[in-house]
Amino acid sequence: MNTLAQTLATATLAAAQPGAVPPSTHNVLLRNPVPLPGPLTPGIVAGVLTNTAGGRRTVDQRPTLSVFLGPGTTAHGLAHWVTRTLWPAGVPAATDEEKLQIARGLWVWNQGYLAWHSSTPWRAGLWFPLPVEVAGAGESWVTDWETVRGWGATHPELVNTTLEVPAASLPLPDPHLLRTAVATVLTGMSVDEAATYVEKRLVGNPFEAVFRIVELLRQVETADPADAATLAVTITRRLAPWELELLAGVTSGHAVLRRLFALAGRATGAEATAARSALGVALRLTRTEAGGWQPPELVGPGVVPVDLPLPPVAATTPVVAANPTDAAAQEKTGGLRYLIHGRDLHLGQQTTESTKTWYGPAYGGRQEPAAFIVENEAAIGLTSEADRARLRVVRLISPKEGMLDASRSADAGLLSTGIQQWSAHVNEELTVLLARYRNAAPDLYDLYFGMWGLQVELWWKEAGVEAVAETADPARVRAANPEAFHADGTPRTGKDFAPQYATFFEVPPGQPRRRLPVPTGAPGVVKPRQAFFGVTKVGNKYHIAPHWCARVRLASLCSTEYKITQIWTGVWRFERLARQAAPTEIRLEVRGRTFRIRDFVSSEFLAAVALDQHINKPGKVRAAIHGAIVRTERAIARMPADRQDELRPYDAVPANSPLRPAWLRLFQLHYLIERDIYDKQIRDHYLLLLQDRFKTDTDMTGLDGEPGSFHGWVGE
């Protein structure tokens, strides 16, 4: 719900129920810097506050509780919440007027801190200290709400502050605008100045700042890796241990600390060692035998971060159209929703598949790949004739394949996403896409996927199935993924890094990583990979949680690099199609001669038909081609002799003559008929429309059906 709608809803409820404070207005995440072990809870006592102002404290001051504001929280609602949650026993309950005075008092207590960090006041994700002090070892919480109320009573009017305005939701960043804005900020900025810039925003609102900080660190590293390492050390040194620990406990702060840890590891000297140690302690990383720290991608941090809470009103918000004037930053409201890094994401509706065995969220997405391809042609960098031919087909069929941010967790694929519905249940689809993304942007991979305990590694098969091992065999990995490596064994980069087979690893909190093999064997038991992606079994039904749909959508919406990786991987599918292993029982023979898939797929139209089937049912392509061969030959056999000669499949001389255009034109129709594919009627109709729209005066209106018109095959 947008800010205006929330304000109107709150006002309407208040008018109908004078004195009412809707639950959505006290939607906060409480943080305790000194938690007690186990189920113990501290006592709340009235006393004397030693901190006369809110904000950052020194080691000599008592630690204080704090909250992160969730979407919809108002100052009035927060005051209502503290009088119900943090009220000492024996103290008379606060009246409605006293709650308003406490709301103003909380603002007065924090006004210097709020002005210092320069964050947008009263926005979701704001780190808001509370005048509740942790005494001793955390066994009691001390507060003095009468004094706080007095501060508010002496400040009846607060400049630029309205107690009933809800905390604004955090917008999704436009990656292009963000990149430009950060570059502008960094112009002429020293490392110390950059550290101050990050420090204030990280302490003020880590949820709002996370994408900006990660982008800033990226740009500094690109310009000078040594400066990036120094910057990470400098930022860390400026944060108190208790601040690092609280940041590690929330998703956006956790993401930034992981990035600082990686960069600080490249610096040398005592300050770098101390910074890395402070981050290791805050994240609860595991020590190595030599006294160093295990990287979080090998042994999981002991801290499990949490995100902001969704407001209670979310469950009843109707679906409305996104704001057309700000489409890049807006999400549909209502339906299934999930917060990631404080961003409220729409996940569509709960759905199922044809057998009604798997249940979970599904959303078709809103970011069109065709427009992205046109706008980012230079960054995609596919310039060869073959790549351009492939890209053209990928672009033209994309409306019937998937949006860049499409997500689905409602079938045995576990998680399917993107322009070609890459799925998590096999090792040639989503694993390969994410391996390419990690190679292209390892820092962004960690932000969107790695920090949730998901790692991906190139792998290999033994006897036709995933190799059973926990450590990669480099020689076998290279043999299984030859296009991912140079001749000297070093990995390729960018679009040239083209793996074919990869597997997932889970990195549980506080534990070493462990492989998540492809789910095989008898159904019934939830396999490790299925469990990792949120599958639970109830009776004979499988239910999939929504969190991974939200994570892939966030990456698709906010990472240009991830979208480019989708395009690279989508174009590479033609290589998968060309190299598809040939089952011995399905031979592509025409009158005694064996042909390859590419020999049949020689027109743009048929390239689209074959690619569409491979995206949806890759294992059925050869069978469909074989069936089309049989159909074509049977049709020709029923024709008069002169017509049969006109439609002969190839010439007798030379011996390796290609399939003739006349035969291929007839074959195309029969292949379309033979395709086994989901939503066949809809997909066939769309592809035929593309062929009908083809015009020779422009190559962007449709698909050429003439054999020989597709130039996307490489080599002979």
C-alpha positions in Angstrom: 0.0 0.0 0.0 1.5 3.4 -0.9 1.9 6.2 1.7 -1.2 8.1 0.6 -3.4 5.0 0.8 -2.0 4.1 4.2 -2.6 7.6 5.5 -6.2 7.5 4.2 -6.8 4.1 5.7 -5.4 5.1 9.1 -7.5 8.3 9.1 -10.6 6.4 8.1 -10.2 3.9 10.9 -9.4 6.7 13.4 -12.5 8.5 12.4 -14.6 5.4 12.7 -13.0 4.4 16.0 -11.8 7.4 17.9 -8.5 6.6 19.8 -7.9 3.5 17.7 -4.4 2.6 16.7 -4.4 0.2 13.7 -1.9 -2.7 14.0 -0.2 -1.6 10.7 0.9 1.6 12.5 3.1 -0.2 15.0 4.8 -2.6 12.6 8.3 -2.7 14.0 11.3 -5.1 14.4 12.7 -4.9 18.0 16.4 -5.3 18.4 18.1 -6.1 21.7 21.9 -5.5 21.8 22.3 -7.8 24.9 20.0 -10.8 24.4 19.7 -13.3 27.3 20.4 -17.0 26.5 17.6 -19.4 25.8 14.0 -18.6 26.7 14.9 -16.0 29.4 13.3 -12.6 29.1 14.4 -9.5 31.0 12.2 -7.6 33.4 11.1 -4.1 32.5 11.6 -1.6 35.4 11.1 2.1 35.9 14.4 3.9 36.7 16.7 6.7 35.7 17.9 7.0 32.1 21.6 7.6 31.7 21.3 8.4 28.0 19.8 11.8 27.7 19.7 11.6 23.9 19.2 8.9 21.4 21.6 7.6 18.8 25.0 6.1 18.8 26.5 5.4 22.2 30.0 4.9 23.5 31.3 1.8 25.4 30.8 3.8 28.7 27.1 4.2 28.1 24.4 1.8 28.7 23.2 0.0 25.6 19.7 0.7 24.5 17.0 -1.2 22.7 16.1 -0.1 19.2 13.6 -0.8 16.5 13.7 -0.9 12.7 10.5 0.7 11.3 8.4 -1.6 9.2 6.2 -0.2 6.4 3.2 1.7 7.7 4.6 2.5 11.2 3.6 5.9 12.6 5.2 7.8 15.5 1.8 7.5 17.3 1.6 3.8 16.6 5.2 3.3 17.9 4.3 5.1 21.1 1.2 2.9 21.4 3.4 -0.2 20.9 6.0 0.8 23.6 3.3 1.5 26.1 2.0 -2.1 25.6 5.3 -3.9 25.1 7.9 -2.0 27.1 5.8 -0.7 30.0 7.1 -1.4 33.5 4.9 -3.4 35.8 2.9 -1.4 38.4 3.0 1.8 36.3 -0.5 3.1 35.4 -1.4 2.6 31.8 -0.8 5.6 29.5 -3.8 7.6 28.3 -4.3 8.5 24.7 -3.0 12.0 25.3 0.1 10.6 27.1 0.8 8.3 24.2 0.9 11.3 21.8 3.3 13.0 24.2 5.5 9.9 24.3 5.5 9.8 20.5 6.8 13.4 20.4 9.2 12.6 23.2 10.7 9.7 21.2 11.3 12.1 18.3 12.8 14.8 20.6 15.2 12.2 22.2 16.4 11.1 18.7 16.4 14.4 16.8 20.1 14.9 16.9 20.8 11.4 15.7 18.2 11.7 12.9 19.7 14.9 11.7 23.3 13.4 11.8 22.8 10.4 9.5 20.9 12.4 6.9 18.6 9.4 6.1 15.1 10.2 5.0 13.2 10.6 8.2 10.4 8.1 9.0 10.9 5.7 6.2 10.7 1.9 6.4 14.0 0.5 7.6 14.9 3.4 9.8 17.1 2.3 12.7 15.3 4.1 15.6 16.8 3.9 19.1 14.5 3.7 22.1 15.0 5.2 25.6 15.0 1.7 27.1 18.4 0.8 28.6 19.8 -2.6 29.1 21.2 -2.9 32.6 23.9 -5.3 33.8 24.2 -8.4 31.7 20.8 -7.9 30.1 18.7 -9.1 33.0 16.6 -6.0 33.1 15.4 -3.2 30.8 15.3 0.3 32.4 13.1 3.1 31.2 11.5 6.3 32.4 8.5 7.0 30.3 7.4 9.8 32.5 10.5 11.8 31.5 10.0 10.9 27.9 6.4 12.1 28.1 7.7 15.3 29.6 10.0 15.9 26.6 7.0 15.5 24.3 4.8 17.8 26.4 7.4 20.6 26.2 7.6 20.2 22.4 3.9 20.1 21.3 4.8 21.0 17.7 7.7 19.2 15.9 9.0 20.8 12.7 8.4 18.7 9.6 6.9 15.9 11.7 3.4 14.4 11.7 2.7 11.7 14.2 0.2 9.9 11.9 2.2 9.7 8.7 3.1 6.0 8.0 6.7 5.1 7.4 7.0 5.1 3.6 7.8 1.8 1.8 11.2 1.5 0.3 11.2 1.8 -3.5 13.0 -0.7 -5.7 16.1 0.9 -7.1 16.5 1.4 -10.8 19.9 -0.1 -11.5 20.8 2.4 -14.2 19.8 5.4 -12.2 21.6 4.0 -9.1 24.8 3.5 -11.0 24.8 7.0 -12.3 23.9 8.5 -8.9 26.7 6.7 -7.2 29.3 7.7 -9.8 28.3 11.3 -9.3 28.7 11.0 -5.5 32.1 9.4 -5.8 33.4 12.1 -8.1 36.3 13.8 -6.3 35.6 11.9 -3.0 38.4 10.6 -0.9 38.4 7.2 0.8 37.8 8.8 4.2 34.9 10.8 2.7 33.4 7.7 1.1 33.7 5.9 4.5 31.8 8.7 6.2 29.1 8.6 3.4 28.6 4.8 3.9 28.8 5.0 7.7 26.0 7.4 8.1 23.7 5.6 5.8 24.5 2.2 7.1 23.8 3.3 10.7 20.8 5.3 9.8 18.9 2.9 7.6 20.7 -0.2 6.3 17.6 -1.4 4.4 17.3 1.9 2.4 21.1 2.1 1.8 22.0 -1.5 1.0 21.9 -1.3 -2.8 23.6 2.1 -2.8 26.4 0.9 -0.6 27.0 -2.3 -2.6 27.1 -0.3 -5.8 29.5 2.2 -4.2 31.8 -0.5 -3.2 31.6 -2.1 -6.7 32.6 1.2 -8.3 35.5 1.8 -6.0 36.8 -1.7 -6.5 36.5 -1.4 -10.3 38.5 1.9 -10.1 41.1 0.7 -7.6 40.9 -2.7 -5.7 43.4 -1.4 -3.1 41.2 1.6 -2.4 38.2 -0.7 -2.0 40.0 -2.8 0.6 41.1 0.3 2.5 37.6 1.7 2.4 36.1 -1.6 3.8 38.6 -1.5 6.7 37.9 2.2 7.4 34.1 1.7 7.5 34.5 -1.3 9.8 36.8 0.6 12.2 34.1 3.4 12.6 31.4 1.0 13.7 31.2 -0.1 17.3 31.0 -3.8 18.1 27.4 -3.6 19.2 26.5 -1.7 15.9 28.2 -4.5 13.9 26.3 -7.1 15.8 22.9 -5.4 15.3 23.6 -4.9 11.6 24.6 -8.6 11.2 21.2 -9.5 12.6 19.2 -7.8 9.8 19.3 -8.8 6.2 20.5 -5.6 4.7 23.2 -5.0 7.3 24.2 -8.6 7.1 24.7 -8.2 3.3 26.9 -5.2 3.7 29.0 -6.8 6.4 29.7 -9.8 4.2 30.9 -7.5 1.5 33.1 -5.6 3.8 34.6 -8.9 5.1 35.4 -10.0 1.6 37.1 -6.7 0.7 38.9 -6.2 4.0 40.5 -9.6 3.5 42.5 -8.1 0.6 44.1 -5.5 2.9 47.2 -6.1 5.0 48.4 -4.8 8.3 47.1 -4.7 11.9 44.1 -2.5 11.1 42.9 -4.8 8.4 43.3 -7.8 10.7 41.3 -6.1 13.4 38.6 -5.1 11.0 38.3 -8.6 9.6 38.2 -10.0 13.2 35.4 -7.5 14.2 33.4 -8.6 11.2 34.0 -12.3 11.8 32.8 -11.9 15.4 29.7 -9.9 14.4 28.7 -12.4 11.7 29.7 -15.3 14.0 32.0 -16.8 11.4 34.0 -20.0 12.1 37.7 -19.8 12.9 40.2 -21.9 10.9 42.8 -24.0 12.6 45.4 -21.4 11.7 43.3 -18.7 13.5 41.8 -17.0 10.5 38.2 -17.0 9.4 36.3 -19.4 7.2 34.7 -17.5 4.3 30.9 -17.4 4.7 30.4 -19.2 1.4 32.2 -22.2 2.8 31.0 -22.3 6.4 27.8 -20.4 7.1 27.7 -17.4 9.5 26.2 -18.3 12.9 23.9 -15.3 12.6 20.6 -15.8 10.8 19.4 -12.3 9.7 15.8 -11.2 9.7 14.0 -8.7 7.5 11.4 -6.1 8.2 7.9 -7.3 9.0 5.1 -6.9 6.5 2.3 -4.8 7.9 -0.7 -6.8 9.0 -2.9 -4.9 6.5 -1.0 -6.6 3.7 -3.1 -9.8 3.9 -6.3 -7.9 3.0 -5.0 -5.3 0.5 -6.7 -5.8 -2.9 -4.6 -6.1 -6.0 -4.3 -2.8 -7.9 -2.3 -1.8 -10.9 1.2 -0.4 -10.4 1.7 3.3 -10.7 2.2 3.8 -14.5 4.4 6.9 -14.0 7.0 5.0 -11.9 6.8 1.4 -13.3 10.5 0.7 -12.5 10.0 1.3 -8.8 6.4 0.0 -8.3 5.0 -3.4 -7.5 1.5 -4.6 -7.5 0.1 -4.7 -4.0 -2.1 -7.5 -2.6 -1.8 -11.2 -3.5 1.1 -13.1 -2.0 3.8 -10.7 -0.8 7.2 -11.0 0.8 9.8 -8.5 2.0 13.4 -8.8 0.9 15.9 -6.1 2.0 12.9 -4.2 3.1 11.4 -4.2 -0.4 7.8 -5.3 -0.7 7.5 -7.8 -3.5 4.4 -9.1 -5.2 4.5 -12.9 -5.8 1.2 -13.4 -7.6 -1.2 -16.0 -6.3 -1.1 -19.4 -4.7 -1.5 -22.0 -7.5 -0.9 -25.6 -8.5 -0.2 -27.8 -11.5 -2.3 -30.2 -13.4 -2.0 -33.1 -11.0 -2.8 -30.8 -8.0 0.2 -32.3 -6.2 2.4 -29.2 -5.9 1.2 -25.9 -4.5 3.0 -22.6 -4.2 3.3 -19.0 -5.6 3.4 -18.1 -9.2 3.7 -14.7 -10.9 4.3 -14.0 -14.6 6.4 -10.9 -13.9 6.3 -7.4 -15.4 9.7 -6.7 -17.0 9.8 -7.4 -20.7 13.0 -9.0 -22.1 12.4 -7.6 -25.6 12.6 -4.0 -24.4 15.6 -4.8 -22.2 17.5 -6.4 -25.1 17.0 -3.3 -27.2 17.9 -0.9 -24.5 21.0 -2.8 -23.3 22.4 -4.0 -26.6 25.9 -2.7 -26.0 26.2 -4.2 -22.5 24.9 -7.6 -23.7 27.7 -7.5 -26.2 26.5 -10.2 -28.7 27.9 -9.0 -31.9 28.8 -12.0 -34.1 26.4 -12.9 -36.9 25.5 -16.2 -35.2 24.9 -14.6 -31.8 22.8 -11.9 -33.4 20.7 -14.5 -35.2 20.1 -16.4 -32.0 19.3 -13.2 -30.0 16.7 -12.2 -32.6 14.9 -15.5 -32.1 15.1 -15.3 -28.3 13.7 -11.8 -28.4 10.8 -12.5 -30.7 9.6 -15.6 -28.8 10.1 -14.0 -25.3 6.5 -12.9 -24.9 5.4 -16.5 -24.7 8.3 -17.7 -22.6 8.6 -15.5 -19.6 9.3 -12.1 -18.2 12.7 -11.3 -16.8 11.3 -11.3 -13.3 8.8 -14.2 -13.7 8.8 -16.7 -10.8 7.0 -19.9 -10.0 7.3 -22.4 -7.1 4.2 -24.6 -7.8 5.5 -27.8 -9.4 8.3 -30.3 -9.3 10.7 -27.8 -10.8 10.9 -26.3 -7.3 11.7 -22.8 -8.5 11.3 -21.7 -12.1 12.3 -18.2 -13.2 13.2 -15.8 -15.9 12.8 -15.5 -19.7 13.3 -19.3 -20.3 11.8 -20.7 -17.0 15.0 -22.0 -15.7 14.2 -24.6 -13.0 16.0 -25.7 -9.8 15.3 -29.4 -9.9 18.0 -30.3 -12.5 21.6 -29.3 -13.1 21.4 -27.9 -16.6 19.0 -25.0 -16.0 18.9 -22.7 -13.0 22.2 -24.0 -11.6 23.9 -23.0 -14.9 22.2 -19.5 -15.0 23.4 -18.8 -11.4 26.9 -20.1 -12.1 27.2 -17.6 -14.9 25.8 -14.8 -12.7 28.3 -15.5 -10.0 31.1 -15.5 -12.5 30.0 -12.2 -13.9 29.2 -10.4 -10.6 30.3 -12.4 -7.5 29.4 -9.5 -5.1 25.9 -9.2 -6.5 25.4 -12.9 -6.5 26.2 -12.8 -2.7 23.7 -10.0 -2.2 20.8 -11.7 -3.9 21.6 -15.5 -3.4 24.8 -16.3 -1.5 23.8 -14.6 1.7 20.8 -17.0 1.9 23.1 -20.0 2.0 22.9 -20.9 -1.7 26.2 -21.6 -3.5 26.6 -23.1 -7.0 29.6 -24.9 -8.4 30.4 -26.4 -11.8 30.2 -30.1 -11.7 30.2 -33.3 -13.7 28.4 -36.6 -14.3 29.5 -40.2 -13.6 27.6 -42.9 -15.4 25.1 -40.4 -16.6 24.2 -39.0 -13.2 25.5 -36.3 -10.9 28.9 -37.2 -9.4 28.7 -38.1 -5.7 31.4 -35.9 -4.1 31.7 -32.9 -1.9 34.8 -31.5 -3.4 35.1 -30.7 -7.1 37.6 -32.6 -9.4 39.0 -29.8 -11.5 39.9 -32.0 -14.5 36.4 -33.6 -14.6 34.7 -30.2 -14.1 36.7 -28.8 -17.1 35.8 -31.9 -19.2 32.1 -31.4 -18.5 32.2 -27.7 -19.1 34.8 -27.1 -21.8 33.3 -23.7 -22.9 33.7 -22.3 -19.4 37.5 -22.5 -19.4 40.5 -21.3 -21.4 43.0 -23.8 -22.8 45.2 -23.2 -19.7 42.4 -24.2 -17.4 41.5 -20.7 -16.1 37.8 -19.7 -16.2 36.5 -17.6 -19.0 34.6 -14.4 -18.1 31.5 -12.5 -19.1 29.5 -13.9 -22.0 32.3 -16.3 -22.9 31.9 -18.2 -19.7 29.5 -20.9 -20.8 29.1 -23.8 -18.4 26.8 -26.7 -19.2 26.5 -28.5 -15.9 26.5 -27.2 -12.3 25.1 -28.2 -8.9 23.8 -26.5 -5.8 25.4 -26.4 -2.4 23.7 -25.4 0.8 25.7 -23.4 3.4 23.8 -23.8 6.7 24.3 -21.4 9.6 27.5 -22.3 11.5 28.1 -25.4 9.4 30.2 -26.3 6.3 28.6 -26.3 3.0 27.0 -29.5 1.7 25.9 -30.6 -1.8 22.3 -30.5 -2.7 22.0 -33.4 -5.3 19.3 -33.5 -8.0 16.2 -35.0 -6.4 16.0 -38.6 -7.6 14.5 -41.9 -6.3 11.0 -42.7 -5.2 8.6 -39.8 -4.5 7.2 -39.3 -1.1 10.2 -38.2 0.9 11.3 -34.6 0.7 14.8 -34.6 -0.7 17.5 -32.1 0.5 17.3 -29.8 -2.5 13.6 -29.8 -2.3 13.7 -28.9 1.4 16.2 -26.2 0.8 13.9 -24.5 -1.6 11.0 -24.6 0.9 9.2 -27.8 0.2 7.1 -29.4 2.9 4.8 -32.4 2.6 1.3 -32.4 4.0 -0.4 -35.7 3.3 0.2 -36.5 -0.3 0.6 -32.8 -1.3 3.8 -30.7 -1.5 3.7 -27.1 -0.5 6.6 -24.7 -1.5 7.3 -21.5 0.6 7.5 -18.2 -1.3 10.9 -16.8 -0.2 12.9 -18.0 -3.2 10.4 -16.6 -5.6 10.9 -13.2 -3.9 14.7 -13.5 -4.0 14.9 -14.3 -7.7 12.4 -11.5 -8.4 14.5 -9.0 -6.5 17.6 -9.9 -8.5 15.7 -9.6 -11.7 14.3 -6.2 -10.9 17.4 -4.6 -9.4 20.4 -6.2 -11.1 21.2 -5.3 -14.7 24.0 -7.9 -14.6 21.5 -10.7 -13.7 19.2 -9.7 -16.6 22.1 -9.7 -19.0 23.1 -13.1 -17.7 19.6 -14.3 -18.5 20.1 -13.1 -22.1 23.5 -14.8 -22.5 22.2 -18.0 -21.1 19.0 -17.9 -23.2 21.1 -17.5 -26.4 23.4 -20.3 -25.3 20.5 -22.7 -25.3 21.0 -23.1 -29.1 24.3 -24.8 -28.2 22.5 -27.1 -25.8 20.0 -27.9 -28.5 22.7 -28.6 -31.1 24.7 -30.8 -28.7 21.8 -32.7 -27.2 22.8 -36.3 -26.6 21.3 -38.8 -29.1 19.4 -41.7 -27.5 20.2 -44.9 -29.4 16.5 -45.5 -29.9 15.9 -42.1 -31.5 18.0 -41.7 -34.6 17.4 -38.8 -36.9 17.6 -40.7 -40.2 16.1 -39.8 -43.5 16.2 -42.6 -46.1 19.3 -44.1 -44.6 21.3 -41.0 -43.9 21.8 -39.6 -40.4 21.4 -35.9 -39.8 21.9 -33.5 -36.9 19.3 -31.3 -35.2 20.8 -28.2 -36.8 20.4 -29.7 -40.3 16.6 -29.7 -39.8 16.5 -26.4 -37.9 17.6 -24.1 -40.8 14.9 -21.4 -40.9 14.2 -18.7 -38.3 10.7 -20.0 -37.8 11.9 -23.6 -37.1 14.7 -22.2 -34.8 12.0 -20.6 -32.8 9.8 -23.7 -32.8 12.7 -25.9 -31.6 13.9 -23.4 -29.0 10.4 -23.0 -27.6 10.1 -26.8 -27.2 13.6 -27.1 -25.6 12.7 -24.4 -23.1 9.6 -26.3 -22.0 10.4 -29.9 -22.6 14.0 -30.3 -23.6 14.0 -34.1 -23.5 11.2 -34.2 -26.1 12.9 -32.4 -29.0 14.6 -35.3 -30.7 11.4 -37.4 -30.5 9.4 -34.6 -32.1 11.9 -34.3 -34.9 11.9 -38.0 -35.5 8.1 -38.1 -35.5 8.1 -35.2 -38.0 10.5 -37.1 -40.3 8.2 -40.1 -40.3 5.1 -37.9 -41.0 6.9 -36.0 -43.8 8.0 -39.2 -45.5 4.6 -40.8 -45.2 3.0 -37.7 -46.7 5.4 -37.7 -49.6 4.9 -41.4 -50.2 1.2 -40.8 -50.9 1.9 -38.3 -53.7 2.3 -38.8 -57.4 5.8 -39.8 -58.6 6.7 -36.4 -60.1 5.7 -34.7 -56.9 7.7 -37.2 -54.8 10.8 -36.3 -56.8 10.2 -32.6 -56.3 10.0 -33.2 -52.5 13.0 -35.6 -52.3 14.9 -34.9 -49.0 18.3 -34.5 -50.6 20.2 -34.9 -53.8 22.1 -38.2 -54.5 25.3 -36.2 -55.4 27.3 -35.2 -53.6 27.1 -37.8 -50.9 26.9 -35.3 -48.1 24.3 -33.0 -49.8 22.1 -31.1 -47.3 18.4 -31.4 -46.8 16.6 -29.7 -49.7 14.4 -26.6 -49.0 11.3 -28.1 -50.5 11.4 -31.1 -48.2 12.2 -28.9 -45.2 9.2 -26.7 -45.8 6.9 -29.7 -45.5 8.9 -31.0 -42.5 8.4 -27.7 -40.7 4.7 -28.1 -40.6 4.9 -31.7 -39.4 7.4 -30.8 -36.6 5.0 -28.1 -35.3 2.3 -30.8 -35.2 4.6 -33.3 -33.5 5.8 -31.0 -30.7 5.0 -32.2 -27.2 4.9 -29.0 -25.3 2.9 -27.2 -22.5 0.1 -24.9 -23.8 0.6 -26.3 -27.3 -2.3 -24.6 -29.0 -1.4 -21.2 -27.7 2.3 -21.6 -28.4 1.8 -23.0 -31.9 -0.6 -20.2 -32.8 1.8 -17.5 -31.6 4.7 -18.9 -33.6 2.6 -19.1 -36.8 1.6 -15.5 -36.3 5.3 -14.6 -36.1 5.9 -16.3 -39.4 2.9 -14.6 -41.0 4.2 -11.2 -39.9 7.6 -11.7 -41.5 8.4 -9.0 -44.1 11.5 -8.8 -46.2 11.7 -5.0 -45.8 12.3 -5.2 -42.1 13.8 -8.0 -40.1 12.1 -7.1 -36.8 8.5 -7.9 -37.5 8.4 -11.7 -37.6 10.2 -15.0 -38.3 11.4 -16.0 -41.7 10.1 -19.5 -42.6 12.4 -20.0 -45.5 15.0 -22.9 -45.0 18.4 -21.4 -44.8 17.3 -18.1 -43.2 18.6 -18.9 -39.8 22.3 -18.1 -39.4 22.8 -19.0 -35.7 24.7 -22.2 -36.0 28.5 -22.1 -35.5 31.0 -24.3 -37.3 30.1 -27.2 -39.6 
